[in-house]
């Protein structure tokens, strides 16, 4: 491919705003707005673009979908690569990120679902310190796309303006360009399972419910400032504030107390008042 790998980066270097690399791009890509917007000129392929600088673990890459072309199938692909775009021979770029560039180089990417790449959607993706690739669209639940990204060496963000995705704009997360609202429940399959199960007595479920409750006024065990109001699923530890729990999910996806893998996080609250199973159903329904 005419590319070289890079194995050195300064993690303490200041993080300037993330922009597209001016030279390393697909044959159909045109950059606009000071390297912050990438547009595919024609066809449905040859739309690979790279970040101009390496991206640190847990650093979000945020973009907005600007233009959608309905006559194609499939859309944006995102991921990370060890290919240094400054040492990359652009004419040798393959037409597709998935699977071509992945097969030719140490690159880890994923195809985003169609509903994630609609015009106006804000897409954030990142890789945590464990090598897990996540994506978050607007204020929806984060999705884990891969668990095999090789961290430890410099990684550049790589995107493919494929198919329906004609143009994207890189956003500055520090400039308030990202959605701030977050749902109460993140991918909480465990609670959804409970909600769909046959009627059970509260006594039967009391051990489960006790996992998701906190003592009034209890402080977060990480920051010791905010109120503990969030629990981790499935281990059930609930001594965290929402901000700290989100950072833990983003960075390691491992409970700080028991080291169990975090599948989701949910709002902790007091258990339902004693009574009928209808109270329990209403309690669970309010979470989802």
C-alpha atoms as an extended CHARMM CRD file, in Angstrom:
* protein
*
       288  EXT
         1         1  UNK       CA              0.0000000000        0.0000000000        0.0000000000  PROA      1               0.0000000000
         2         2  UNK       CA              2.9910000000        2.3010000000        0.3280000000  PROA      2               0.0000000000
         3         3  UNK       CA              2.1120000000        2.9570000000        3.9810000000  PROA      3               0.0000000000
         4         4  UNK       CA              4.2140000000        2.8000000000        7.1170000000  PROA      4               0.0000000000
         5         5  UNK       CA              3.2190000000        2.0880000000       10.6940000000  PROA      5               0.0000000000
         6         6  UNK       CA              4.0080000000        4.4340000000       13.5260000000  PROA      6               0.0000000000
         7         7  UNK       CA              4.9000000000        3.2300000000       17.0220000000  PROA      7               0.0000000000
         8         8  UNK       CA              5.6090000000        6.4790000000       18.8410000000  PROA      8               0.0000000000
         9         9  UNK       CA              3.3180000000        9.2160000000       20.0820000000  PROA      9               0.0000000000
        10        10  UNK       CA              3.4160000000       11.6870000000       22.9150000000  PROA      10              0.0000000000
        11        11  UNK       CA              0.3620000000       11.0800000000       25.1410000000  PROA      11              0.0000000000
        12        12  UNK       CA              1.0400000000       14.3640000000       26.9290000000  PROA      12              0.0000000000
        13        13  UNK       CA              0.9100000000       16.4610000000       23.7550000000  PROA      13              0.0000000000
        14        14  UNK       CA             -1.9120000000       19.0270000000       23.6870000000  PROA      14              0.0000000000
        15        15  UNK       CA             -4.9690000000       17.9250000000       21.7680000000  PROA      15              0.0000000000
        16        16  UNK       CA             -5.7790000000       20.3590000000       19.0210000000  PROA      16              0.0000000000
        17        17  UNK       CA             -9.1460000000       20.1210000000       17.3210000000  PROA      17              0.0000000000
        18        18  UNK       CA             -9.5280000000       16.9680000000       15.2760000000  PROA      18              0.0000000000
        19        19  UNK       CA             -9.5650000000       17.5920000000       11.5020000000  PROA      19              0.0000000000
        20        20  UNK       CA             -9.2990000000       15.4470000000        8.3820000000  PROA      20              0.0000000000
        21        21  UNK       CA             -5.8940000000       14.7080000000        6.9050000000  PROA      21              0.0000000000
        22        22  UNK       CA             -5.4620000000       16.7890000000        3.7600000000  PROA      22              0.0000000000
        23        23  UNK       CA             -3.5560000000       14.2480000000        1.6390000000  PROA      23              0.0000000000
        24        24  UNK       CA             -4.6030000000       10.7910000000        2.8190000000  PROA      24              0.0000000000
        25        25  UNK       CA             -8.0950000000       10.4370000000        1.3890000000  PROA      25              0.0000000000
        26        26  UNK       CA            -10.0620000000        8.4690000000       -1.1390000000  PROA      26              0.0000000000
        27        27  UNK       CA            -10.0520000000        9.4850000000       -4.7840000000  PROA      27              0.0000000000
        28        28  UNK       CA            -13.6340000000       10.8050000000       -4.6000000000  PROA      28              0.0000000000
        29        29  UNK       CA            -13.2220000000       12.8600000000       -1.3930000000  PROA      29              0.0000000000
        30        30  UNK       CA            -13.1590000000       16.6460000000       -1.3250000000  PROA      30              0.0000000000
        31        31  UNK       CA            -12.3490000000       18.5040000000        1.8970000000  PROA      31              0.0000000000
        32        32  UNK       CA            -14.1190000000       21.7540000000        2.7790000000  PROA      32              0.0000000000
        33        33  UNK       CA            -14.4730000000       24.2350000000        5.6440000000  PROA      33              0.0000000000
        34        34  UNK       CA            -10.8560000000       24.1310000000        6.7320000000  PROA      34              0.0000000000
        35        35  UNK       CA            -10.5180000000       20.3360000000        6.7150000000  PROA      35              0.0000000000
        36        36  UNK       CA            -13.5380000000       19.8500000000        8.9770000000  PROA      36              0.0000000000
        37        37  UNK       CA            -15.9340000000       18.6270000000        6.2590000000  PROA      37              0.0000000000
        38        38  UNK       CA            -15.4220000000       15.6800000000        3.9040000000  PROA      38              0.0000000000
        39        39  UNK       CA            -17.6500000000       15.1350000000        0.8840000000  PROA      39              0.0000000000
        40        40  UNK       CA            -17.7160000000       12.2180000000       -1.5660000000  PROA      40              0.0000000000
        41        41  UNK       CA            -17.9710000000       13.6030000000       -5.0570000000  PROA      41              0.0000000000
        42        42  UNK       CA            -19.3370000000       10.6010000000       -7.0110000000  PROA      42              0.0000000000
        43        43  UNK       CA            -19.9150000000        6.8210000000       -7.0170000000  PROA      43              0.0000000000
        44        44  UNK       CA            -20.5280000000        4.9330000000       -3.7520000000  PROA      44              0.0000000000
        45        45  UNK       CA            -16.9020000000        4.1120000000       -2.8810000000  PROA      45              0.0000000000
        46        46  UNK       CA            -13.4040000000        5.6600000000       -2.6990000000  PROA      46              0.0000000000
        47        47  UNK       CA            -14.4890000000        7.7070000000        0.3230000000  PROA      47              0.0000000000
        48        48  UNK       CA            -11.8940000000        6.7830000000        2.9780000000  PROA      48              0.0000000000
        49        49  UNK       CA            -10.6750000000        9.6480000000        5.2010000000  PROA      49              0.0000000000
        50        50  UNK       CA             -8.3130000000        9.8250000000        8.1970000000  PROA      50              0.0000000000
        51        51  UNK       CA             -7.8720000000       12.0990000000       11.1880000000  PROA      51              0.0000000000
        52        52  UNK       CA             -4.9660000000       14.5000000000       10.8360000000  PROA      52              0.0000000000
        53        53  UNK       CA             -3.4770000000       13.4610000000       14.1720000000  PROA      53              0.0000000000
        54        54  UNK       CA             -3.5200000000       10.3560000000       16.3890000000  PROA      54              0.0000000000
        55        55  UNK       CA             -6.4950000000        9.8720000000       18.6970000000  PROA      55              0.0000000000
        56        56  UNK       CA             -5.9410000000        8.9420000000       22.3400000000  PROA      56              0.0000000000
        57        57  UNK       CA             -7.8200000000        6.0680000000       24.0360000000  PROA      57              0.0000000000
        58        58  UNK       CA            -11.2010000000        7.2850000000       25.3310000000  PROA      58              0.0000000000
        59        59  UNK       CA            -11.0010000000       10.4530000000       23.2240000000  PROA      59              0.0000000000
        60        60  UNK       CA            -14.3110000000       10.8210000000       21.3410000000  PROA      60              0.0000000000
        61        61  UNK       CA            -14.3090000000       11.3610000000       17.5930000000  PROA      61              0.0000000000
        62        62  UNK       CA            -17.4780000000       13.3550000000       16.9500000000  PROA      62              0.0000000000
        63        63  UNK       CA            -19.0480000000       13.9750000000       13.5710000000  PROA      63              0.0000000000
        64        64  UNK       CA            -22.3350000000       15.0440000000       12.0220000000  PROA      64              0.0000000000
        65        65  UNK       CA            -23.8710000000       13.4030000000        8.9490000000  PROA      65              0.0000000000
        66        66  UNK       CA            -24.4970000000       16.2350000000        6.4850000000  PROA      66              0.0000000000
        67        67  UNK       CA            -25.6980000000       14.6350000000        3.2720000000  PROA      67              0.0000000000
        68        68  UNK       CA            -27.5450000000       11.3830000000        2.6000000000  PROA      68              0.0000000000
        69        69  UNK       CA            -28.0240000000        9.8780000000       -0.8550000000  PROA      69              0.0000000000
        70        70  UNK       CA            -30.8920000000        7.3960000000       -0.9000000000  PROA      70              0.0000000000
        71        71  UNK       CA            -30.0770000000        5.5670000000       -4.1200000000  PROA      71              0.0000000000
        72        72  UNK       CA            -27.3090000000        3.5320000000       -2.4840000000  PROA      72              0.0000000000
        73        73  UNK       CA            -27.4300000000        0.8490000000        0.2160000000  PROA      73              0.0000000000
        74        74  UNK       CA            -25.3480000000        0.9500000000        3.3940000000  PROA      74              0.0000000000
        75        75  UNK       CA            -23.6010000000        3.9530000000        4.8620000000  PROA      75              0.0000000000
        76        76  UNK       CA            -20.8300000000        5.2860000000        7.0740000000  PROA      76              0.0000000000
        77        77  UNK       CA            -18.0800000000        3.0400000000        8.4380000000  PROA      77              0.0000000000
        78        78  UNK       CA            -15.8670000000        4.1200000000       11.3600000000  PROA      78              0.0000000000
        79        79  UNK       CA            -12.8590000000        2.7800000000       13.2160000000  PROA      79              0.0000000000
        80        80  UNK       CA             -9.1740000000        3.1530000000       14.0310000000  PROA      80              0.0000000000
        81        81  UNK       CA             -5.9060000000        2.2870000000       12.3000000000  PROA      81              0.0000000000
        82        82  UNK       CA             -2.2030000000        2.1790000000       13.0120000000  PROA      82              0.0000000000
        83        83  UNK       CA             -1.4800000000        3.5240000000        9.5240000000  PROA      83              0.0000000000
        84        84  UNK       CA              0.0940000000        6.9670000000        9.7530000000  PROA      84              0.0000000000
        85        85  UNK       CA             -1.7250000000        9.0070000000        7.0630000000  PROA      85              0.0000000000
        86        86  UNK       CA              1.3070000000       11.3120000000        6.7230000000  PROA      86              0.0000000000
        87        87  UNK       CA              3.2470000000        8.3190000000        5.3790000000  PROA      87              0.0000000000
        88        88  UNK       CA              0.4320000000        6.9510000000        3.2780000000  PROA      88              0.0000000000
        89        89  UNK       CA              0.4290000000        6.8790000000       -0.5040000000  PROA      89              0.0000000000
        90        90  UNK       CA             -3.1380000000        8.0010000000       -1.2740000000  PROA      90              0.0000000000
        91        91  UNK       CA             -3.4020000000        6.4930000000       -4.7800000000  PROA      91              0.0000000000
        92        92  UNK       CA             -2.8590000000        3.0720000000       -3.2170000000  PROA      92              0.0000000000
        93        93  UNK       CA             -5.8820000000        3.3720000000       -0.9280000000  PROA      93              0.0000000000
        94        94  UNK       CA             -8.4400000000        0.6280000000       -1.5910000000  PROA      94              0.0000000000
        95        95  UNK       CA            -12.0210000000        1.6020000000       -2.5010000000  PROA      95              0.0000000000
        96        96  UNK       CA            -13.4860000000        0.3230000000        0.7850000000  PROA      96              0.0000000000
        97        97  UNK       CA            -12.5760000000        0.5140000000        4.4660000000  PROA      97              0.0000000000
        98        98  UNK       CA            -14.5030000000       -2.6750000000        5.2300000000  PROA      98              0.0000000000
        99        99  UNK       CA            -13.1340000000       -5.1770000000        4.4290000000  PROA      99              0.0000000000
       100       100  UNK       CA            -10.3530000000       -4.0030000000        2.0820000000  PROA      100             0.0000000000
       101       101  UNK       CA             -8.2850000000       -1.6760000000        4.2980000000  PROA      101             0.0000000000
       102       102  UNK       CA             -8.8870000000       -3.9580000000        7.2990000000  PROA      102             0.0000000000
       103       103  UNK       CA             -7.4270000000       -6.9160000000        5.4220000000  PROA      103             0.0000000000
       104       104  UNK       CA             -4.4100000000       -4.9750000000        4.1580000000  PROA      104             0.0000000000
       105       105  UNK       CA             -3.3470000000       -3.2630000000        7.3890000000  PROA      105             0.0000000000
       106       106  UNK       CA             -3.7360000000       -3.1320000000       11.2000000000  PROA      106             0.0000000000
       107       107  UNK       CA             -7.1420000000       -1.4390000000       10.9970000000  PROA      107             0.0000000000
       108       108  UNK       CA            -10.2710000000       -2.0860000000       13.0420000000  PROA      108             0.0000000000
       109       109  UNK       CA            -13.5750000000       -0.7020000000       11.7600000000  PROA      109             0.0000000000
       110       110  UNK       CA            -17.2930000000       -1.4170000000       11.7740000000  PROA      110             0.0000000000
       111       111  UNK       CA            -20.3440000000       -0.7620000000        9.6380000000  PROA      111             0.0000000000
       112       112  UNK       CA            -22.8820000000        1.4920000000       11.3610000000  PROA      112             0.0000000000
       113       113  UNK       CA            -26.5700000000        0.5000000000       11.2410000000  PROA      113             0.0000000000
       114       114  UNK       CA            -28.6650000000        2.4580000000        8.7490000000  PROA      114             0.0000000000
       115       115  UNK       CA            -30.6240000000        4.2930000000       11.4570000000  PROA      115             0.0000000000
       116       116  UNK       CA            -27.3490000000        5.6680000000       12.8590000000  PROA      116             0.0000000000
       117       117  UNK       CA            -26.3150000000        7.4960000000        9.6850000000  PROA      117             0.0000000000
       118       118  UNK       CA            -29.3570000000        9.6070000000        8.8620000000  PROA      118             0.0000000000
       119       119  UNK       CA            -28.8420000000       13.2760000000        7.9250000000  PROA      119             0.0000000000
       120       120  UNK       CA            -28.3170000000       15.4550000000       10.9810000000  PROA      120             0.0000000000
       121       121  UNK       CA            -27.2830000000       12.5930000000       13.2660000000  PROA      121             0.0000000000
       122       122  UNK       CA            -24.3390000000       13.2630000000       15.5720000000  PROA      122             0.0000000000
       123       123  UNK       CA            -22.0940000000       10.2030000000       15.7870000000  PROA      123             0.0000000000
       124       124  UNK       CA            -19.3960000000        9.8050000000       18.4630000000  PROA      124             0.0000000000
       125       125  UNK       CA            -17.0230000000        6.8550000000       18.4120000000  PROA      125             0.0000000000
       126       126  UNK       CA            -14.0280000000        5.9810000000       20.5560000000  PROA      126             0.0000000000
       127       127  UNK       CA            -11.8300000000        3.1140000000       21.6890000000  PROA      127             0.0000000000
       128       128  UNK       CA            -11.2560000000        2.5670000000       25.4020000000  PROA      128             0.0000000000
       129       129  UNK       CA             -8.1150000000        1.3910000000       27.1580000000  PROA      129             0.0000000000
       130       130  UNK       CA             -9.2040000000       -2.2420000000       26.7390000000  PROA      130             0.0000000000
       131       131  UNK       CA             -9.4710000000       -1.9580000000       22.9780000000  PROA      131             0.0000000000
       132       132  UNK       CA            -13.2690000000       -1.8500000000       22.8460000000  PROA      132             0.0000000000
       133       133  UNK       CA            -14.7480000000        0.2410000000       20.0480000000  PROA      133             0.0000000000
       134       134  UNK       CA            -17.9350000000        2.1120000000       20.9900000000  PROA      134             0.0000000000
       135       135  UNK       CA            -20.3150000000        4.3540000000       19.0810000000  PROA      135             0.0000000000
       136       136  UNK       CA            -22.9750000000        6.7040000000       20.4130000000  PROA      136             0.0000000000
       137       137  UNK       CA            -25.5350000000        8.3520000000       18.1290000000  PROA      137             0.0000000000
       138       138  UNK       CA            -27.2450000000       11.5560000000       19.2980000000  PROA      138             0.0000000000
       139       139  UNK       CA            -28.4150000000       10.9510000000       22.8810000000  PROA      139             0.0000000000
       140       140  UNK       CA            -29.0640000000        7.2450000000       22.4000000000  PROA      140             0.0000000000
       141       141  UNK       CA            -27.4540000000        4.3260000000       24.1780000000  PROA      141             0.0000000000
       142       142  UNK       CA            -23.8020000000        3.5850000000       23.3360000000  PROA      142             0.0000000000
       143       143  UNK       CA            -23.2060000000        0.4780000000       21.2290000000  PROA      143             0.0000000000
       144       144  UNK       CA            -20.1250000000       -1.7070000000       21.5470000000  PROA      144             0.0000000000
       145       145  UNK       CA            -18.9630000000       -2.5400000000       18.0270000000  PROA      145             0.0000000000
       146       146  UNK       CA            -15.6900000000       -4.4270000000       18.5490000000  PROA      146             0.0000000000
       147       147  UNK       CA            -13.4630000000       -5.6940000000       21.3570000000  PROA      147             0.0000000000
       148       148  UNK       CA            -10.2190000000       -6.3830000000       19.4740000000  PROA      148             0.0000000000
       149       149  UNK       CA             -8.6160000000       -3.0050000000       18.7430000000  PROA      149             0.0000000000
       150       150  UNK       CA             -4.8780000000       -3.1680000000       19.4770000000  PROA      150             0.0000000000
       151       151  UNK       CA             -4.1660000000       -0.2490000000       21.8100000000  PROA      151             0.0000000000
       152       152  UNK       CA             -0.7440000000        0.7930000000       23.0710000000  PROA      152             0.0000000000
       153       153  UNK       CA              0.4940000000        2.2710000000       19.7920000000  PROA      153             0.0000000000
       154       154  UNK       CA             -0.7220000000        5.4540000000       18.0780000000  PROA      154             0.0000000000
       155       155  UNK       CA             -4.1350000000        5.1270000000       16.4650000000  PROA      155             0.0000000000
       156       156  UNK       CA             -5.7010000000        7.3950000000       13.8650000000  PROA      156             0.0000000000
       157       157  UNK       CA             -9.4310000000        7.6350000000       13.3420000000  PROA      157             0.0000000000
       158       158  UNK       CA            -10.5380000000        6.3370000000        9.9550000000  PROA      158             0.0000000000
       159       159  UNK       CA            -13.9440000000        6.7990000000        8.3130000000  PROA      159             0.0000000000
       160       160  UNK       CA            -15.4780000000        5.7000000000        5.0340000000  PROA      160             0.0000000000
       161       161  UNK       CA            -18.0710000000        7.8760000000        3.2980000000  PROA      161             0.0000000000
       162       162  UNK       CA            -19.6790000000        4.8210000000        1.7820000000  PROA      162             0.0000000000
       163       163  UNK       CA            -22.9900000000        4.3950000000       -0.0070000000  PROA      163             0.0000000000
       164       164  UNK       CA            -25.7130000000        6.6300000000        1.3760000000  PROA      164             0.0000000000
       165       165  UNK       CA            -23.2680000000        8.8040000000        3.3680000000  PROA      165             0.0000000000
       166       166  UNK       CA            -22.1230000000       11.5990000000        1.0650000000  PROA      166             0.0000000000
       167       167  UNK       CA            -20.7460000000       14.1880000000        3.5070000000  PROA      167             0.0000000000
       168       168  UNK       CA            -19.7150000000       14.3920000000        7.1730000000  PROA      168             0.0000000000
       169       169  UNK       CA            -18.4380000000       17.1760000000        9.4120000000  PROA      169             0.0000000000
       170       170  UNK       CA            -15.9870000000       16.6890000000       12.2700000000  PROA      170             0.0000000000
       171       171  UNK       CA            -17.2060000000       18.4220000000       15.4370000000  PROA      171             0.0000000000
       172       172  UNK       CA            -15.2790000000       19.9170000000       18.3280000000  PROA      172             0.0000000000
       173       173  UNK       CA            -16.4410000000       18.1700000000       21.5540000000  PROA      173             0.0000000000
       174       174  UNK       CA            -15.0460000000       21.0340000000       23.6550000000  PROA      174             0.0000000000
       175       175  UNK       CA            -17.1530000000       23.6430000000       21.8640000000  PROA      175             0.0000000000
       176       176  UNK       CA            -20.5320000000       22.3880000000       23.0740000000  PROA      176             0.0000000000
       177       177  UNK       CA            -21.3920000000       20.8710000000       19.7020000000  PROA      177             0.0000000000
       178       178  UNK       CA            -22.4700000000       17.5080000000       21.1170000000  PROA      178             0.0000000000
       179       179  UNK       CA            -25.8300000000       16.5000000000       22.6290000000  PROA      179             0.0000000000
       180       180  UNK       CA            -25.7370000000       16.5690000000       26.4240000000  PROA      180             0.0000000000
       181       181  UNK       CA            -28.9490000000       14.7280000000       27.2470000000  PROA      181             0.0000000000
       182       182  UNK       CA            -28.5830000000       11.0600000000       28.1090000000  PROA      182             0.0000000000
       183       183  UNK       CA            -31.2400000000        8.4160000000       28.7210000000  PROA      183             0.0000000000
       184       184  UNK       CA            -31.8340000000        6.8770000000       32.1270000000  PROA      184             0.0000000000
       185       185  UNK       CA            -31.0100000000        3.3720000000       30.9160000000  PROA      185             0.0000000000
       186       186  UNK       CA            -28.1070000000        2.2900000000       28.7110000000  PROA      186             0.0000000000
       187       187  UNK       CA            -28.7490000000       -0.9410000000       26.7630000000  PROA      187             0.0000000000
       188       188  UNK       CA            -30.3020000000       -2.4550000000       29.8640000000  PROA      188             0.0000000000
       189       189  UNK       CA            -31.1790000000       -5.9160000000       28.5420000000  PROA      189             0.0000000000
       190       190  UNK       CA            -31.2600000000       -7.2790000000       32.0710000000  PROA      190             0.0000000000
       191       191  UNK       CA            -34.1330000000       -5.0370000000       33.1380000000  PROA      191             0.0000000000
       192       192  UNK       CA            -35.9350000000       -5.5820000000       29.8520000000  PROA      192             0.0000000000
       193       193  UNK       CA            -35.7870000000       -9.3190000000       30.5390000000  PROA      193             0.0000000000
       194       194  UNK       CA            -37.2870000000       -8.7590000000       33.9730000000  PROA      194             0.0000000000
       195       195  UNK       CA            -40.0360000000       -6.6240000000       32.5370000000  PROA      195             0.0000000000
       196       196  UNK       CA            -41.0570000000       -9.3560000000       30.0690000000  PROA      196             0.0000000000
       197       197  UNK       CA            -41.0180000000      -12.2760000000       32.4820000000  PROA      197             0.0000000000
       198       198  UNK       CA            -44.1730000000      -13.8830000000       33.9870000000  PROA      198             0.0000000000
       199       199  UNK       CA            -45.6260000000      -12.1790000000       37.1100000000  PROA      199             0.0000000000
       200       200  UNK       CA            -43.4390000000      -12.7610000000       40.1470000000  PROA      200             0.0000000000
       201       201  UNK       CA            -43.8880000000      -11.7730000000       43.7490000000  PROA      201             0.0000000000
       202       202  UNK       CA            -41.8800000000       -8.9060000000       45.1590000000  PROA      202             0.0000000000
       203       203  UNK       CA            -40.4850000000      -11.2960000000       47.7340000000  PROA      203             0.0000000000
       204       204  UNK       CA            -39.0560000000      -13.4460000000       44.9580000000  PROA      204             0.0000000000
       205       205  UNK       CA            -37.4470000000      -10.4470000000       43.2890000000  PROA      205             0.0000000000
       206       206  UNK       CA            -36.2940000000       -8.6470000000       46.4230000000  PROA      206             0.0000000000
       207       207  UNK       CA            -32.6610000000       -9.8640000000       46.1460000000  PROA      207             0.0000000000
       208       208  UNK       CA            -32.5290000000       -8.4920000000       42.6050000000  PROA      208             0.0000000000
       209       209  UNK       CA            -34.1940000000       -5.1970000000       43.4640000000  PROA      209             0.0000000000
       210       210  UNK       CA            -31.8440000000       -4.5950000000       46.3800000000  PROA      210             0.0000000000
       211       211  UNK       CA            -28.9240000000       -4.4590000000       43.9400000000  PROA      211             0.0000000000
       212       212  UNK       CA            -30.3380000000       -1.4150000000       42.1810000000  PROA      212             0.0000000000
       213       213  UNK       CA            -31.0510000000        0.7700000000       45.2170000000  PROA      213             0.0000000000
       214       214  UNK       CA            -29.0250000000        3.3690000000       47.0730000000  PROA      214             0.0000000000
       215       215  UNK       CA            -29.2080000000        4.9730000000       50.4950000000  PROA      215             0.0000000000
       216       216  UNK       CA            -30.6270000000        8.5010000000       50.4450000000  PROA      216             0.0000000000
       217       217  UNK       CA            -27.8430000000       11.0830000000       50.3510000000  PROA      217             0.0000000000
       218       218  UNK       CA            -25.0650000000        8.5500000000       49.7750000000  PROA      218             0.0000000000
       219       219  UNK       CA            -22.0800000000       10.0580000000       47.9540000000  PROA      219             0.0000000000
       220       220  UNK       CA            -20.3510000000        8.6210000000       44.9000000000  PROA      220             0.0000000000
       221       221  UNK       CA            -17.3770000000        6.4410000000       45.9220000000  PROA      221             0.0000000000
       222       222  UNK       CA            -15.2830000000        7.8150000000       43.0480000000  PROA      222             0.0000000000
       223       223  UNK       CA            -15.6310000000       11.6080000000       43.2730000000  PROA      223             0.0000000000
       224       224  UNK       CA            -17.0610000000       11.8330000000       46.8260000000  PROA      224             0.0000000000
       225       225  UNK       CA            -18.9800000000       14.9220000000       45.7140000000  PROA      225             0.0000000000
       226       226  UNK       CA            -22.0720000000       13.9880000000       43.7290000000  PROA      226             0.0000000000
       227       227  UNK       CA            -24.9590000000       11.8630000000       44.9780000000  PROA      227             0.0000000000
       228       228  UNK       CA            -24.7750000000        8.1470000000       44.1510000000  PROA      228             0.0000000000
       229       229  UNK       CA            -27.6640000000        7.6210000000       41.7240000000  PROA      229             0.0000000000
       230       230  UNK       CA            -26.4370000000        5.1270000000       39.1200000000  PROA      230             0.0000000000
       231       231  UNK       CA            -25.9670000000        1.3690000000       39.1780000000  PROA      231             0.0000000000
       232       232  UNK       CA            -23.8830000000       -0.8840000000       36.9600000000  PROA      232             0.0000000000
       233       233  UNK       CA            -25.4330000000       -3.8700000000       35.2060000000  PROA      233             0.0000000000
       234       234  UNK       CA            -25.2350000000       -6.8040000000       35.7560000000  PROA      234             0.0000000000
       235       235  UNK       CA            -23.1330000000       -6.6500000000       38.9590000000  PROA      235             0.0000000000
       236       236  UNK       CA            -25.5960000000       -4.1610000000       40.4860000000  PROA      236             0.0000000000
       237       237  UNK       CA            -23.1190000000       -1.9510000000       42.3260000000  PROA      237             0.0000000000
       238       238  UNK       CA            -24.8270000000        1.4020000000       42.7120000000  PROA      238             0.0000000000
       239       239  UNK       CA            -22.4850000000        3.6700000000       44.6480000000  PROA      239             0.0000000000
       240       240  UNK       CA            -21.6660000000        5.9600000000       41.7250000000  PROA      240             0.0000000000
       241       241  UNK       CA            -22.9150000000        9.2480000000       40.3320000000  PROA      241             0.0000000000
       242       242  UNK       CA            -24.0050000000        9.3400000000       36.7060000000  PROA      242             0.0000000000
       243       243  UNK       CA            -20.9130000000       11.2300000000       35.5180000000  PROA      243             0.0000000000
       244       244  UNK       CA            -18.4070000000        8.8530000000       37.1310000000  PROA      244             0.0000000000
       245       245  UNK       CA            -20.3410000000        5.7590000000       36.0480000000  PROA      245             0.0000000000
       246       246  UNK       CA            -20.3730000000        7.0120000000       32.4570000000  PROA      246             0.0000000000
       247       247  UNK       CA            -16.6030000000        7.6150000000       32.5510000000  PROA      247             0.0000000000
       248       248  UNK       CA            -16.0130000000        4.1080000000       33.8990000000  PROA      248             0.0000000000
       249       249  UNK       CA            -18.2130000000        2.5830000000       31.1730000000  PROA      249             0.0000000000
       250       250  UNK       CA            -16.4200000000        4.6320000000       28.5250000000  PROA      250             0.0000000000
       251       251  UNK       CA            -12.8700000000        4.0550000000       29.7480000000  PROA      251             0.0000000000
       252       252  UNK       CA            -12.7260000000        0.4510000000       31.0200000000  PROA      252             0.0000000000
       253       253  UNK       CA            -16.2570000000       -1.0330000000       31.0510000000  PROA      253             0.0000000000
       254       254  UNK       CA            -15.2380000000       -2.7510000000       34.3120000000  PROA      254             0.0000000000
       255       255  UNK       CA            -16.8320000000       -2.2120000000       37.7350000000  PROA      255             0.0000000000
       256       256  UNK       CA            -14.2810000000       -0.5050000000       40.0550000000  PROA      256             0.0000000000
       257       257  UNK       CA            -15.5870000000       -2.4960000000       43.0370000000  PROA      257             0.0000000000
       258       258  UNK       CA            -15.7740000000       -6.0750000000       41.7350000000  PROA      258             0.0000000000
       259       259  UNK       CA            -13.9810000000       -5.8850000000       38.3410000000  PROA      259             0.0000000000
       260       260  UNK       CA            -17.0180000000       -7.4290000000       36.6460000000  PROA      260             0.0000000000
       261       261  UNK       CA            -17.6240000000       -6.4620000000       33.0060000000  PROA      261             0.0000000000
       262       262  UNK       CA            -20.2190000000       -3.6820000000       32.6600000000  PROA      262             0.0000000000
       263       263  UNK       CA            -22.9740000000       -4.4870000000       30.1800000000  PROA      263             0.0000000000
       264       264  UNK       CA            -25.0560000000       -1.3770000000       30.8840000000  PROA      264             0.0000000000
       265       265  UNK       CA            -25.8390000000        1.2580000000       33.4930000000  PROA      265             0.0000000000
       266       266  UNK       CA            -29.1760000000        2.3170000000       34.9160000000  PROA      266             0.0000000000
       267       267  UNK       CA            -30.5950000000        4.8900000000       37.2890000000  PROA      267             0.0000000000
       268       268  UNK       CA            -30.5970000000        3.6820000000       40.8830000000  PROA      268             0.0000000000
       269       269  UNK       CA            -33.5760000000        4.4690000000       43.0700000000  PROA      269             0.0000000000
       270       270  UNK       CA            -35.4740000000        3.2200000000       46.0830000000  PROA      270             0.0000000000
       271       271  UNK       CA            -37.3770000000       -0.0490000000       45.6580000000  PROA      271             0.0000000000
       272       272  UNK       CA            -41.1430000000       -0.0100000000       44.9340000000  PROA      272             0.0000000000
       273       273  UNK       CA            -43.4860000000        0.1360000000       47.8820000000  PROA      273             0.0000000000
       274       274  UNK       CA            -44.7460000000       -3.2480000000       49.1100000000  PROA      274             0.0000000000
       275       275  UNK       CA            -47.8370000000       -4.3260000000       47.2620000000  PROA      275             0.0000000000
       276       276  UNK       CA            -48.8620000000       -6.0170000000       44.0980000000  PROA      276             0.0000000000
       277       277  UNK       CA            -46.8560000000       -7.0940000000       41.0850000000  PROA      277             0.0000000000
       278       278  UNK       CA            -48.4690000000       -4.1910000000       39.2240000000  PROA      278             0.0000000000
       279       279  UNK       CA            -46.3440000000       -1.8480000000       41.3550000000  PROA      279             0.0000000000
       280       280  UNK       CA            -43.2660000000       -3.7480000000       40.2260000000  PROA      280             0.0000000000
       281       281  UNK       CA            -44.2900000000       -3.6180000000       36.5750000000  PROA      281             0.0000000000
       282       282  UNK       CA            -44.8430000000        0.1420000000       36.7880000000  PROA      282             0.0000000000
       283       283  UNK       CA            -41.4870000000        0.5710000000       38.5280000000  PROA      283             0.0000000000
       284       284  UNK       CA            -39.6360000000       -1.3430000000       35.8290000000  PROA      284             0.0000000000
       285       285  UNK       CA            -41.5920000000        0.3200000000       33.0060000000  PROA      285             0.0000000000
       286       286  UNK       CA            -40.4410000000        3.7240000000       34.2230000000  PROA      286             0.0000000000
       287       287  UNK       CA            -36.8350000000        2.6780000000       33.6680000000  PROA      287             0.0000000000
       288       288  UNK       CA            -37.1710000000        1.6630000000       30.0260000000  PROA      288             0.0000000000
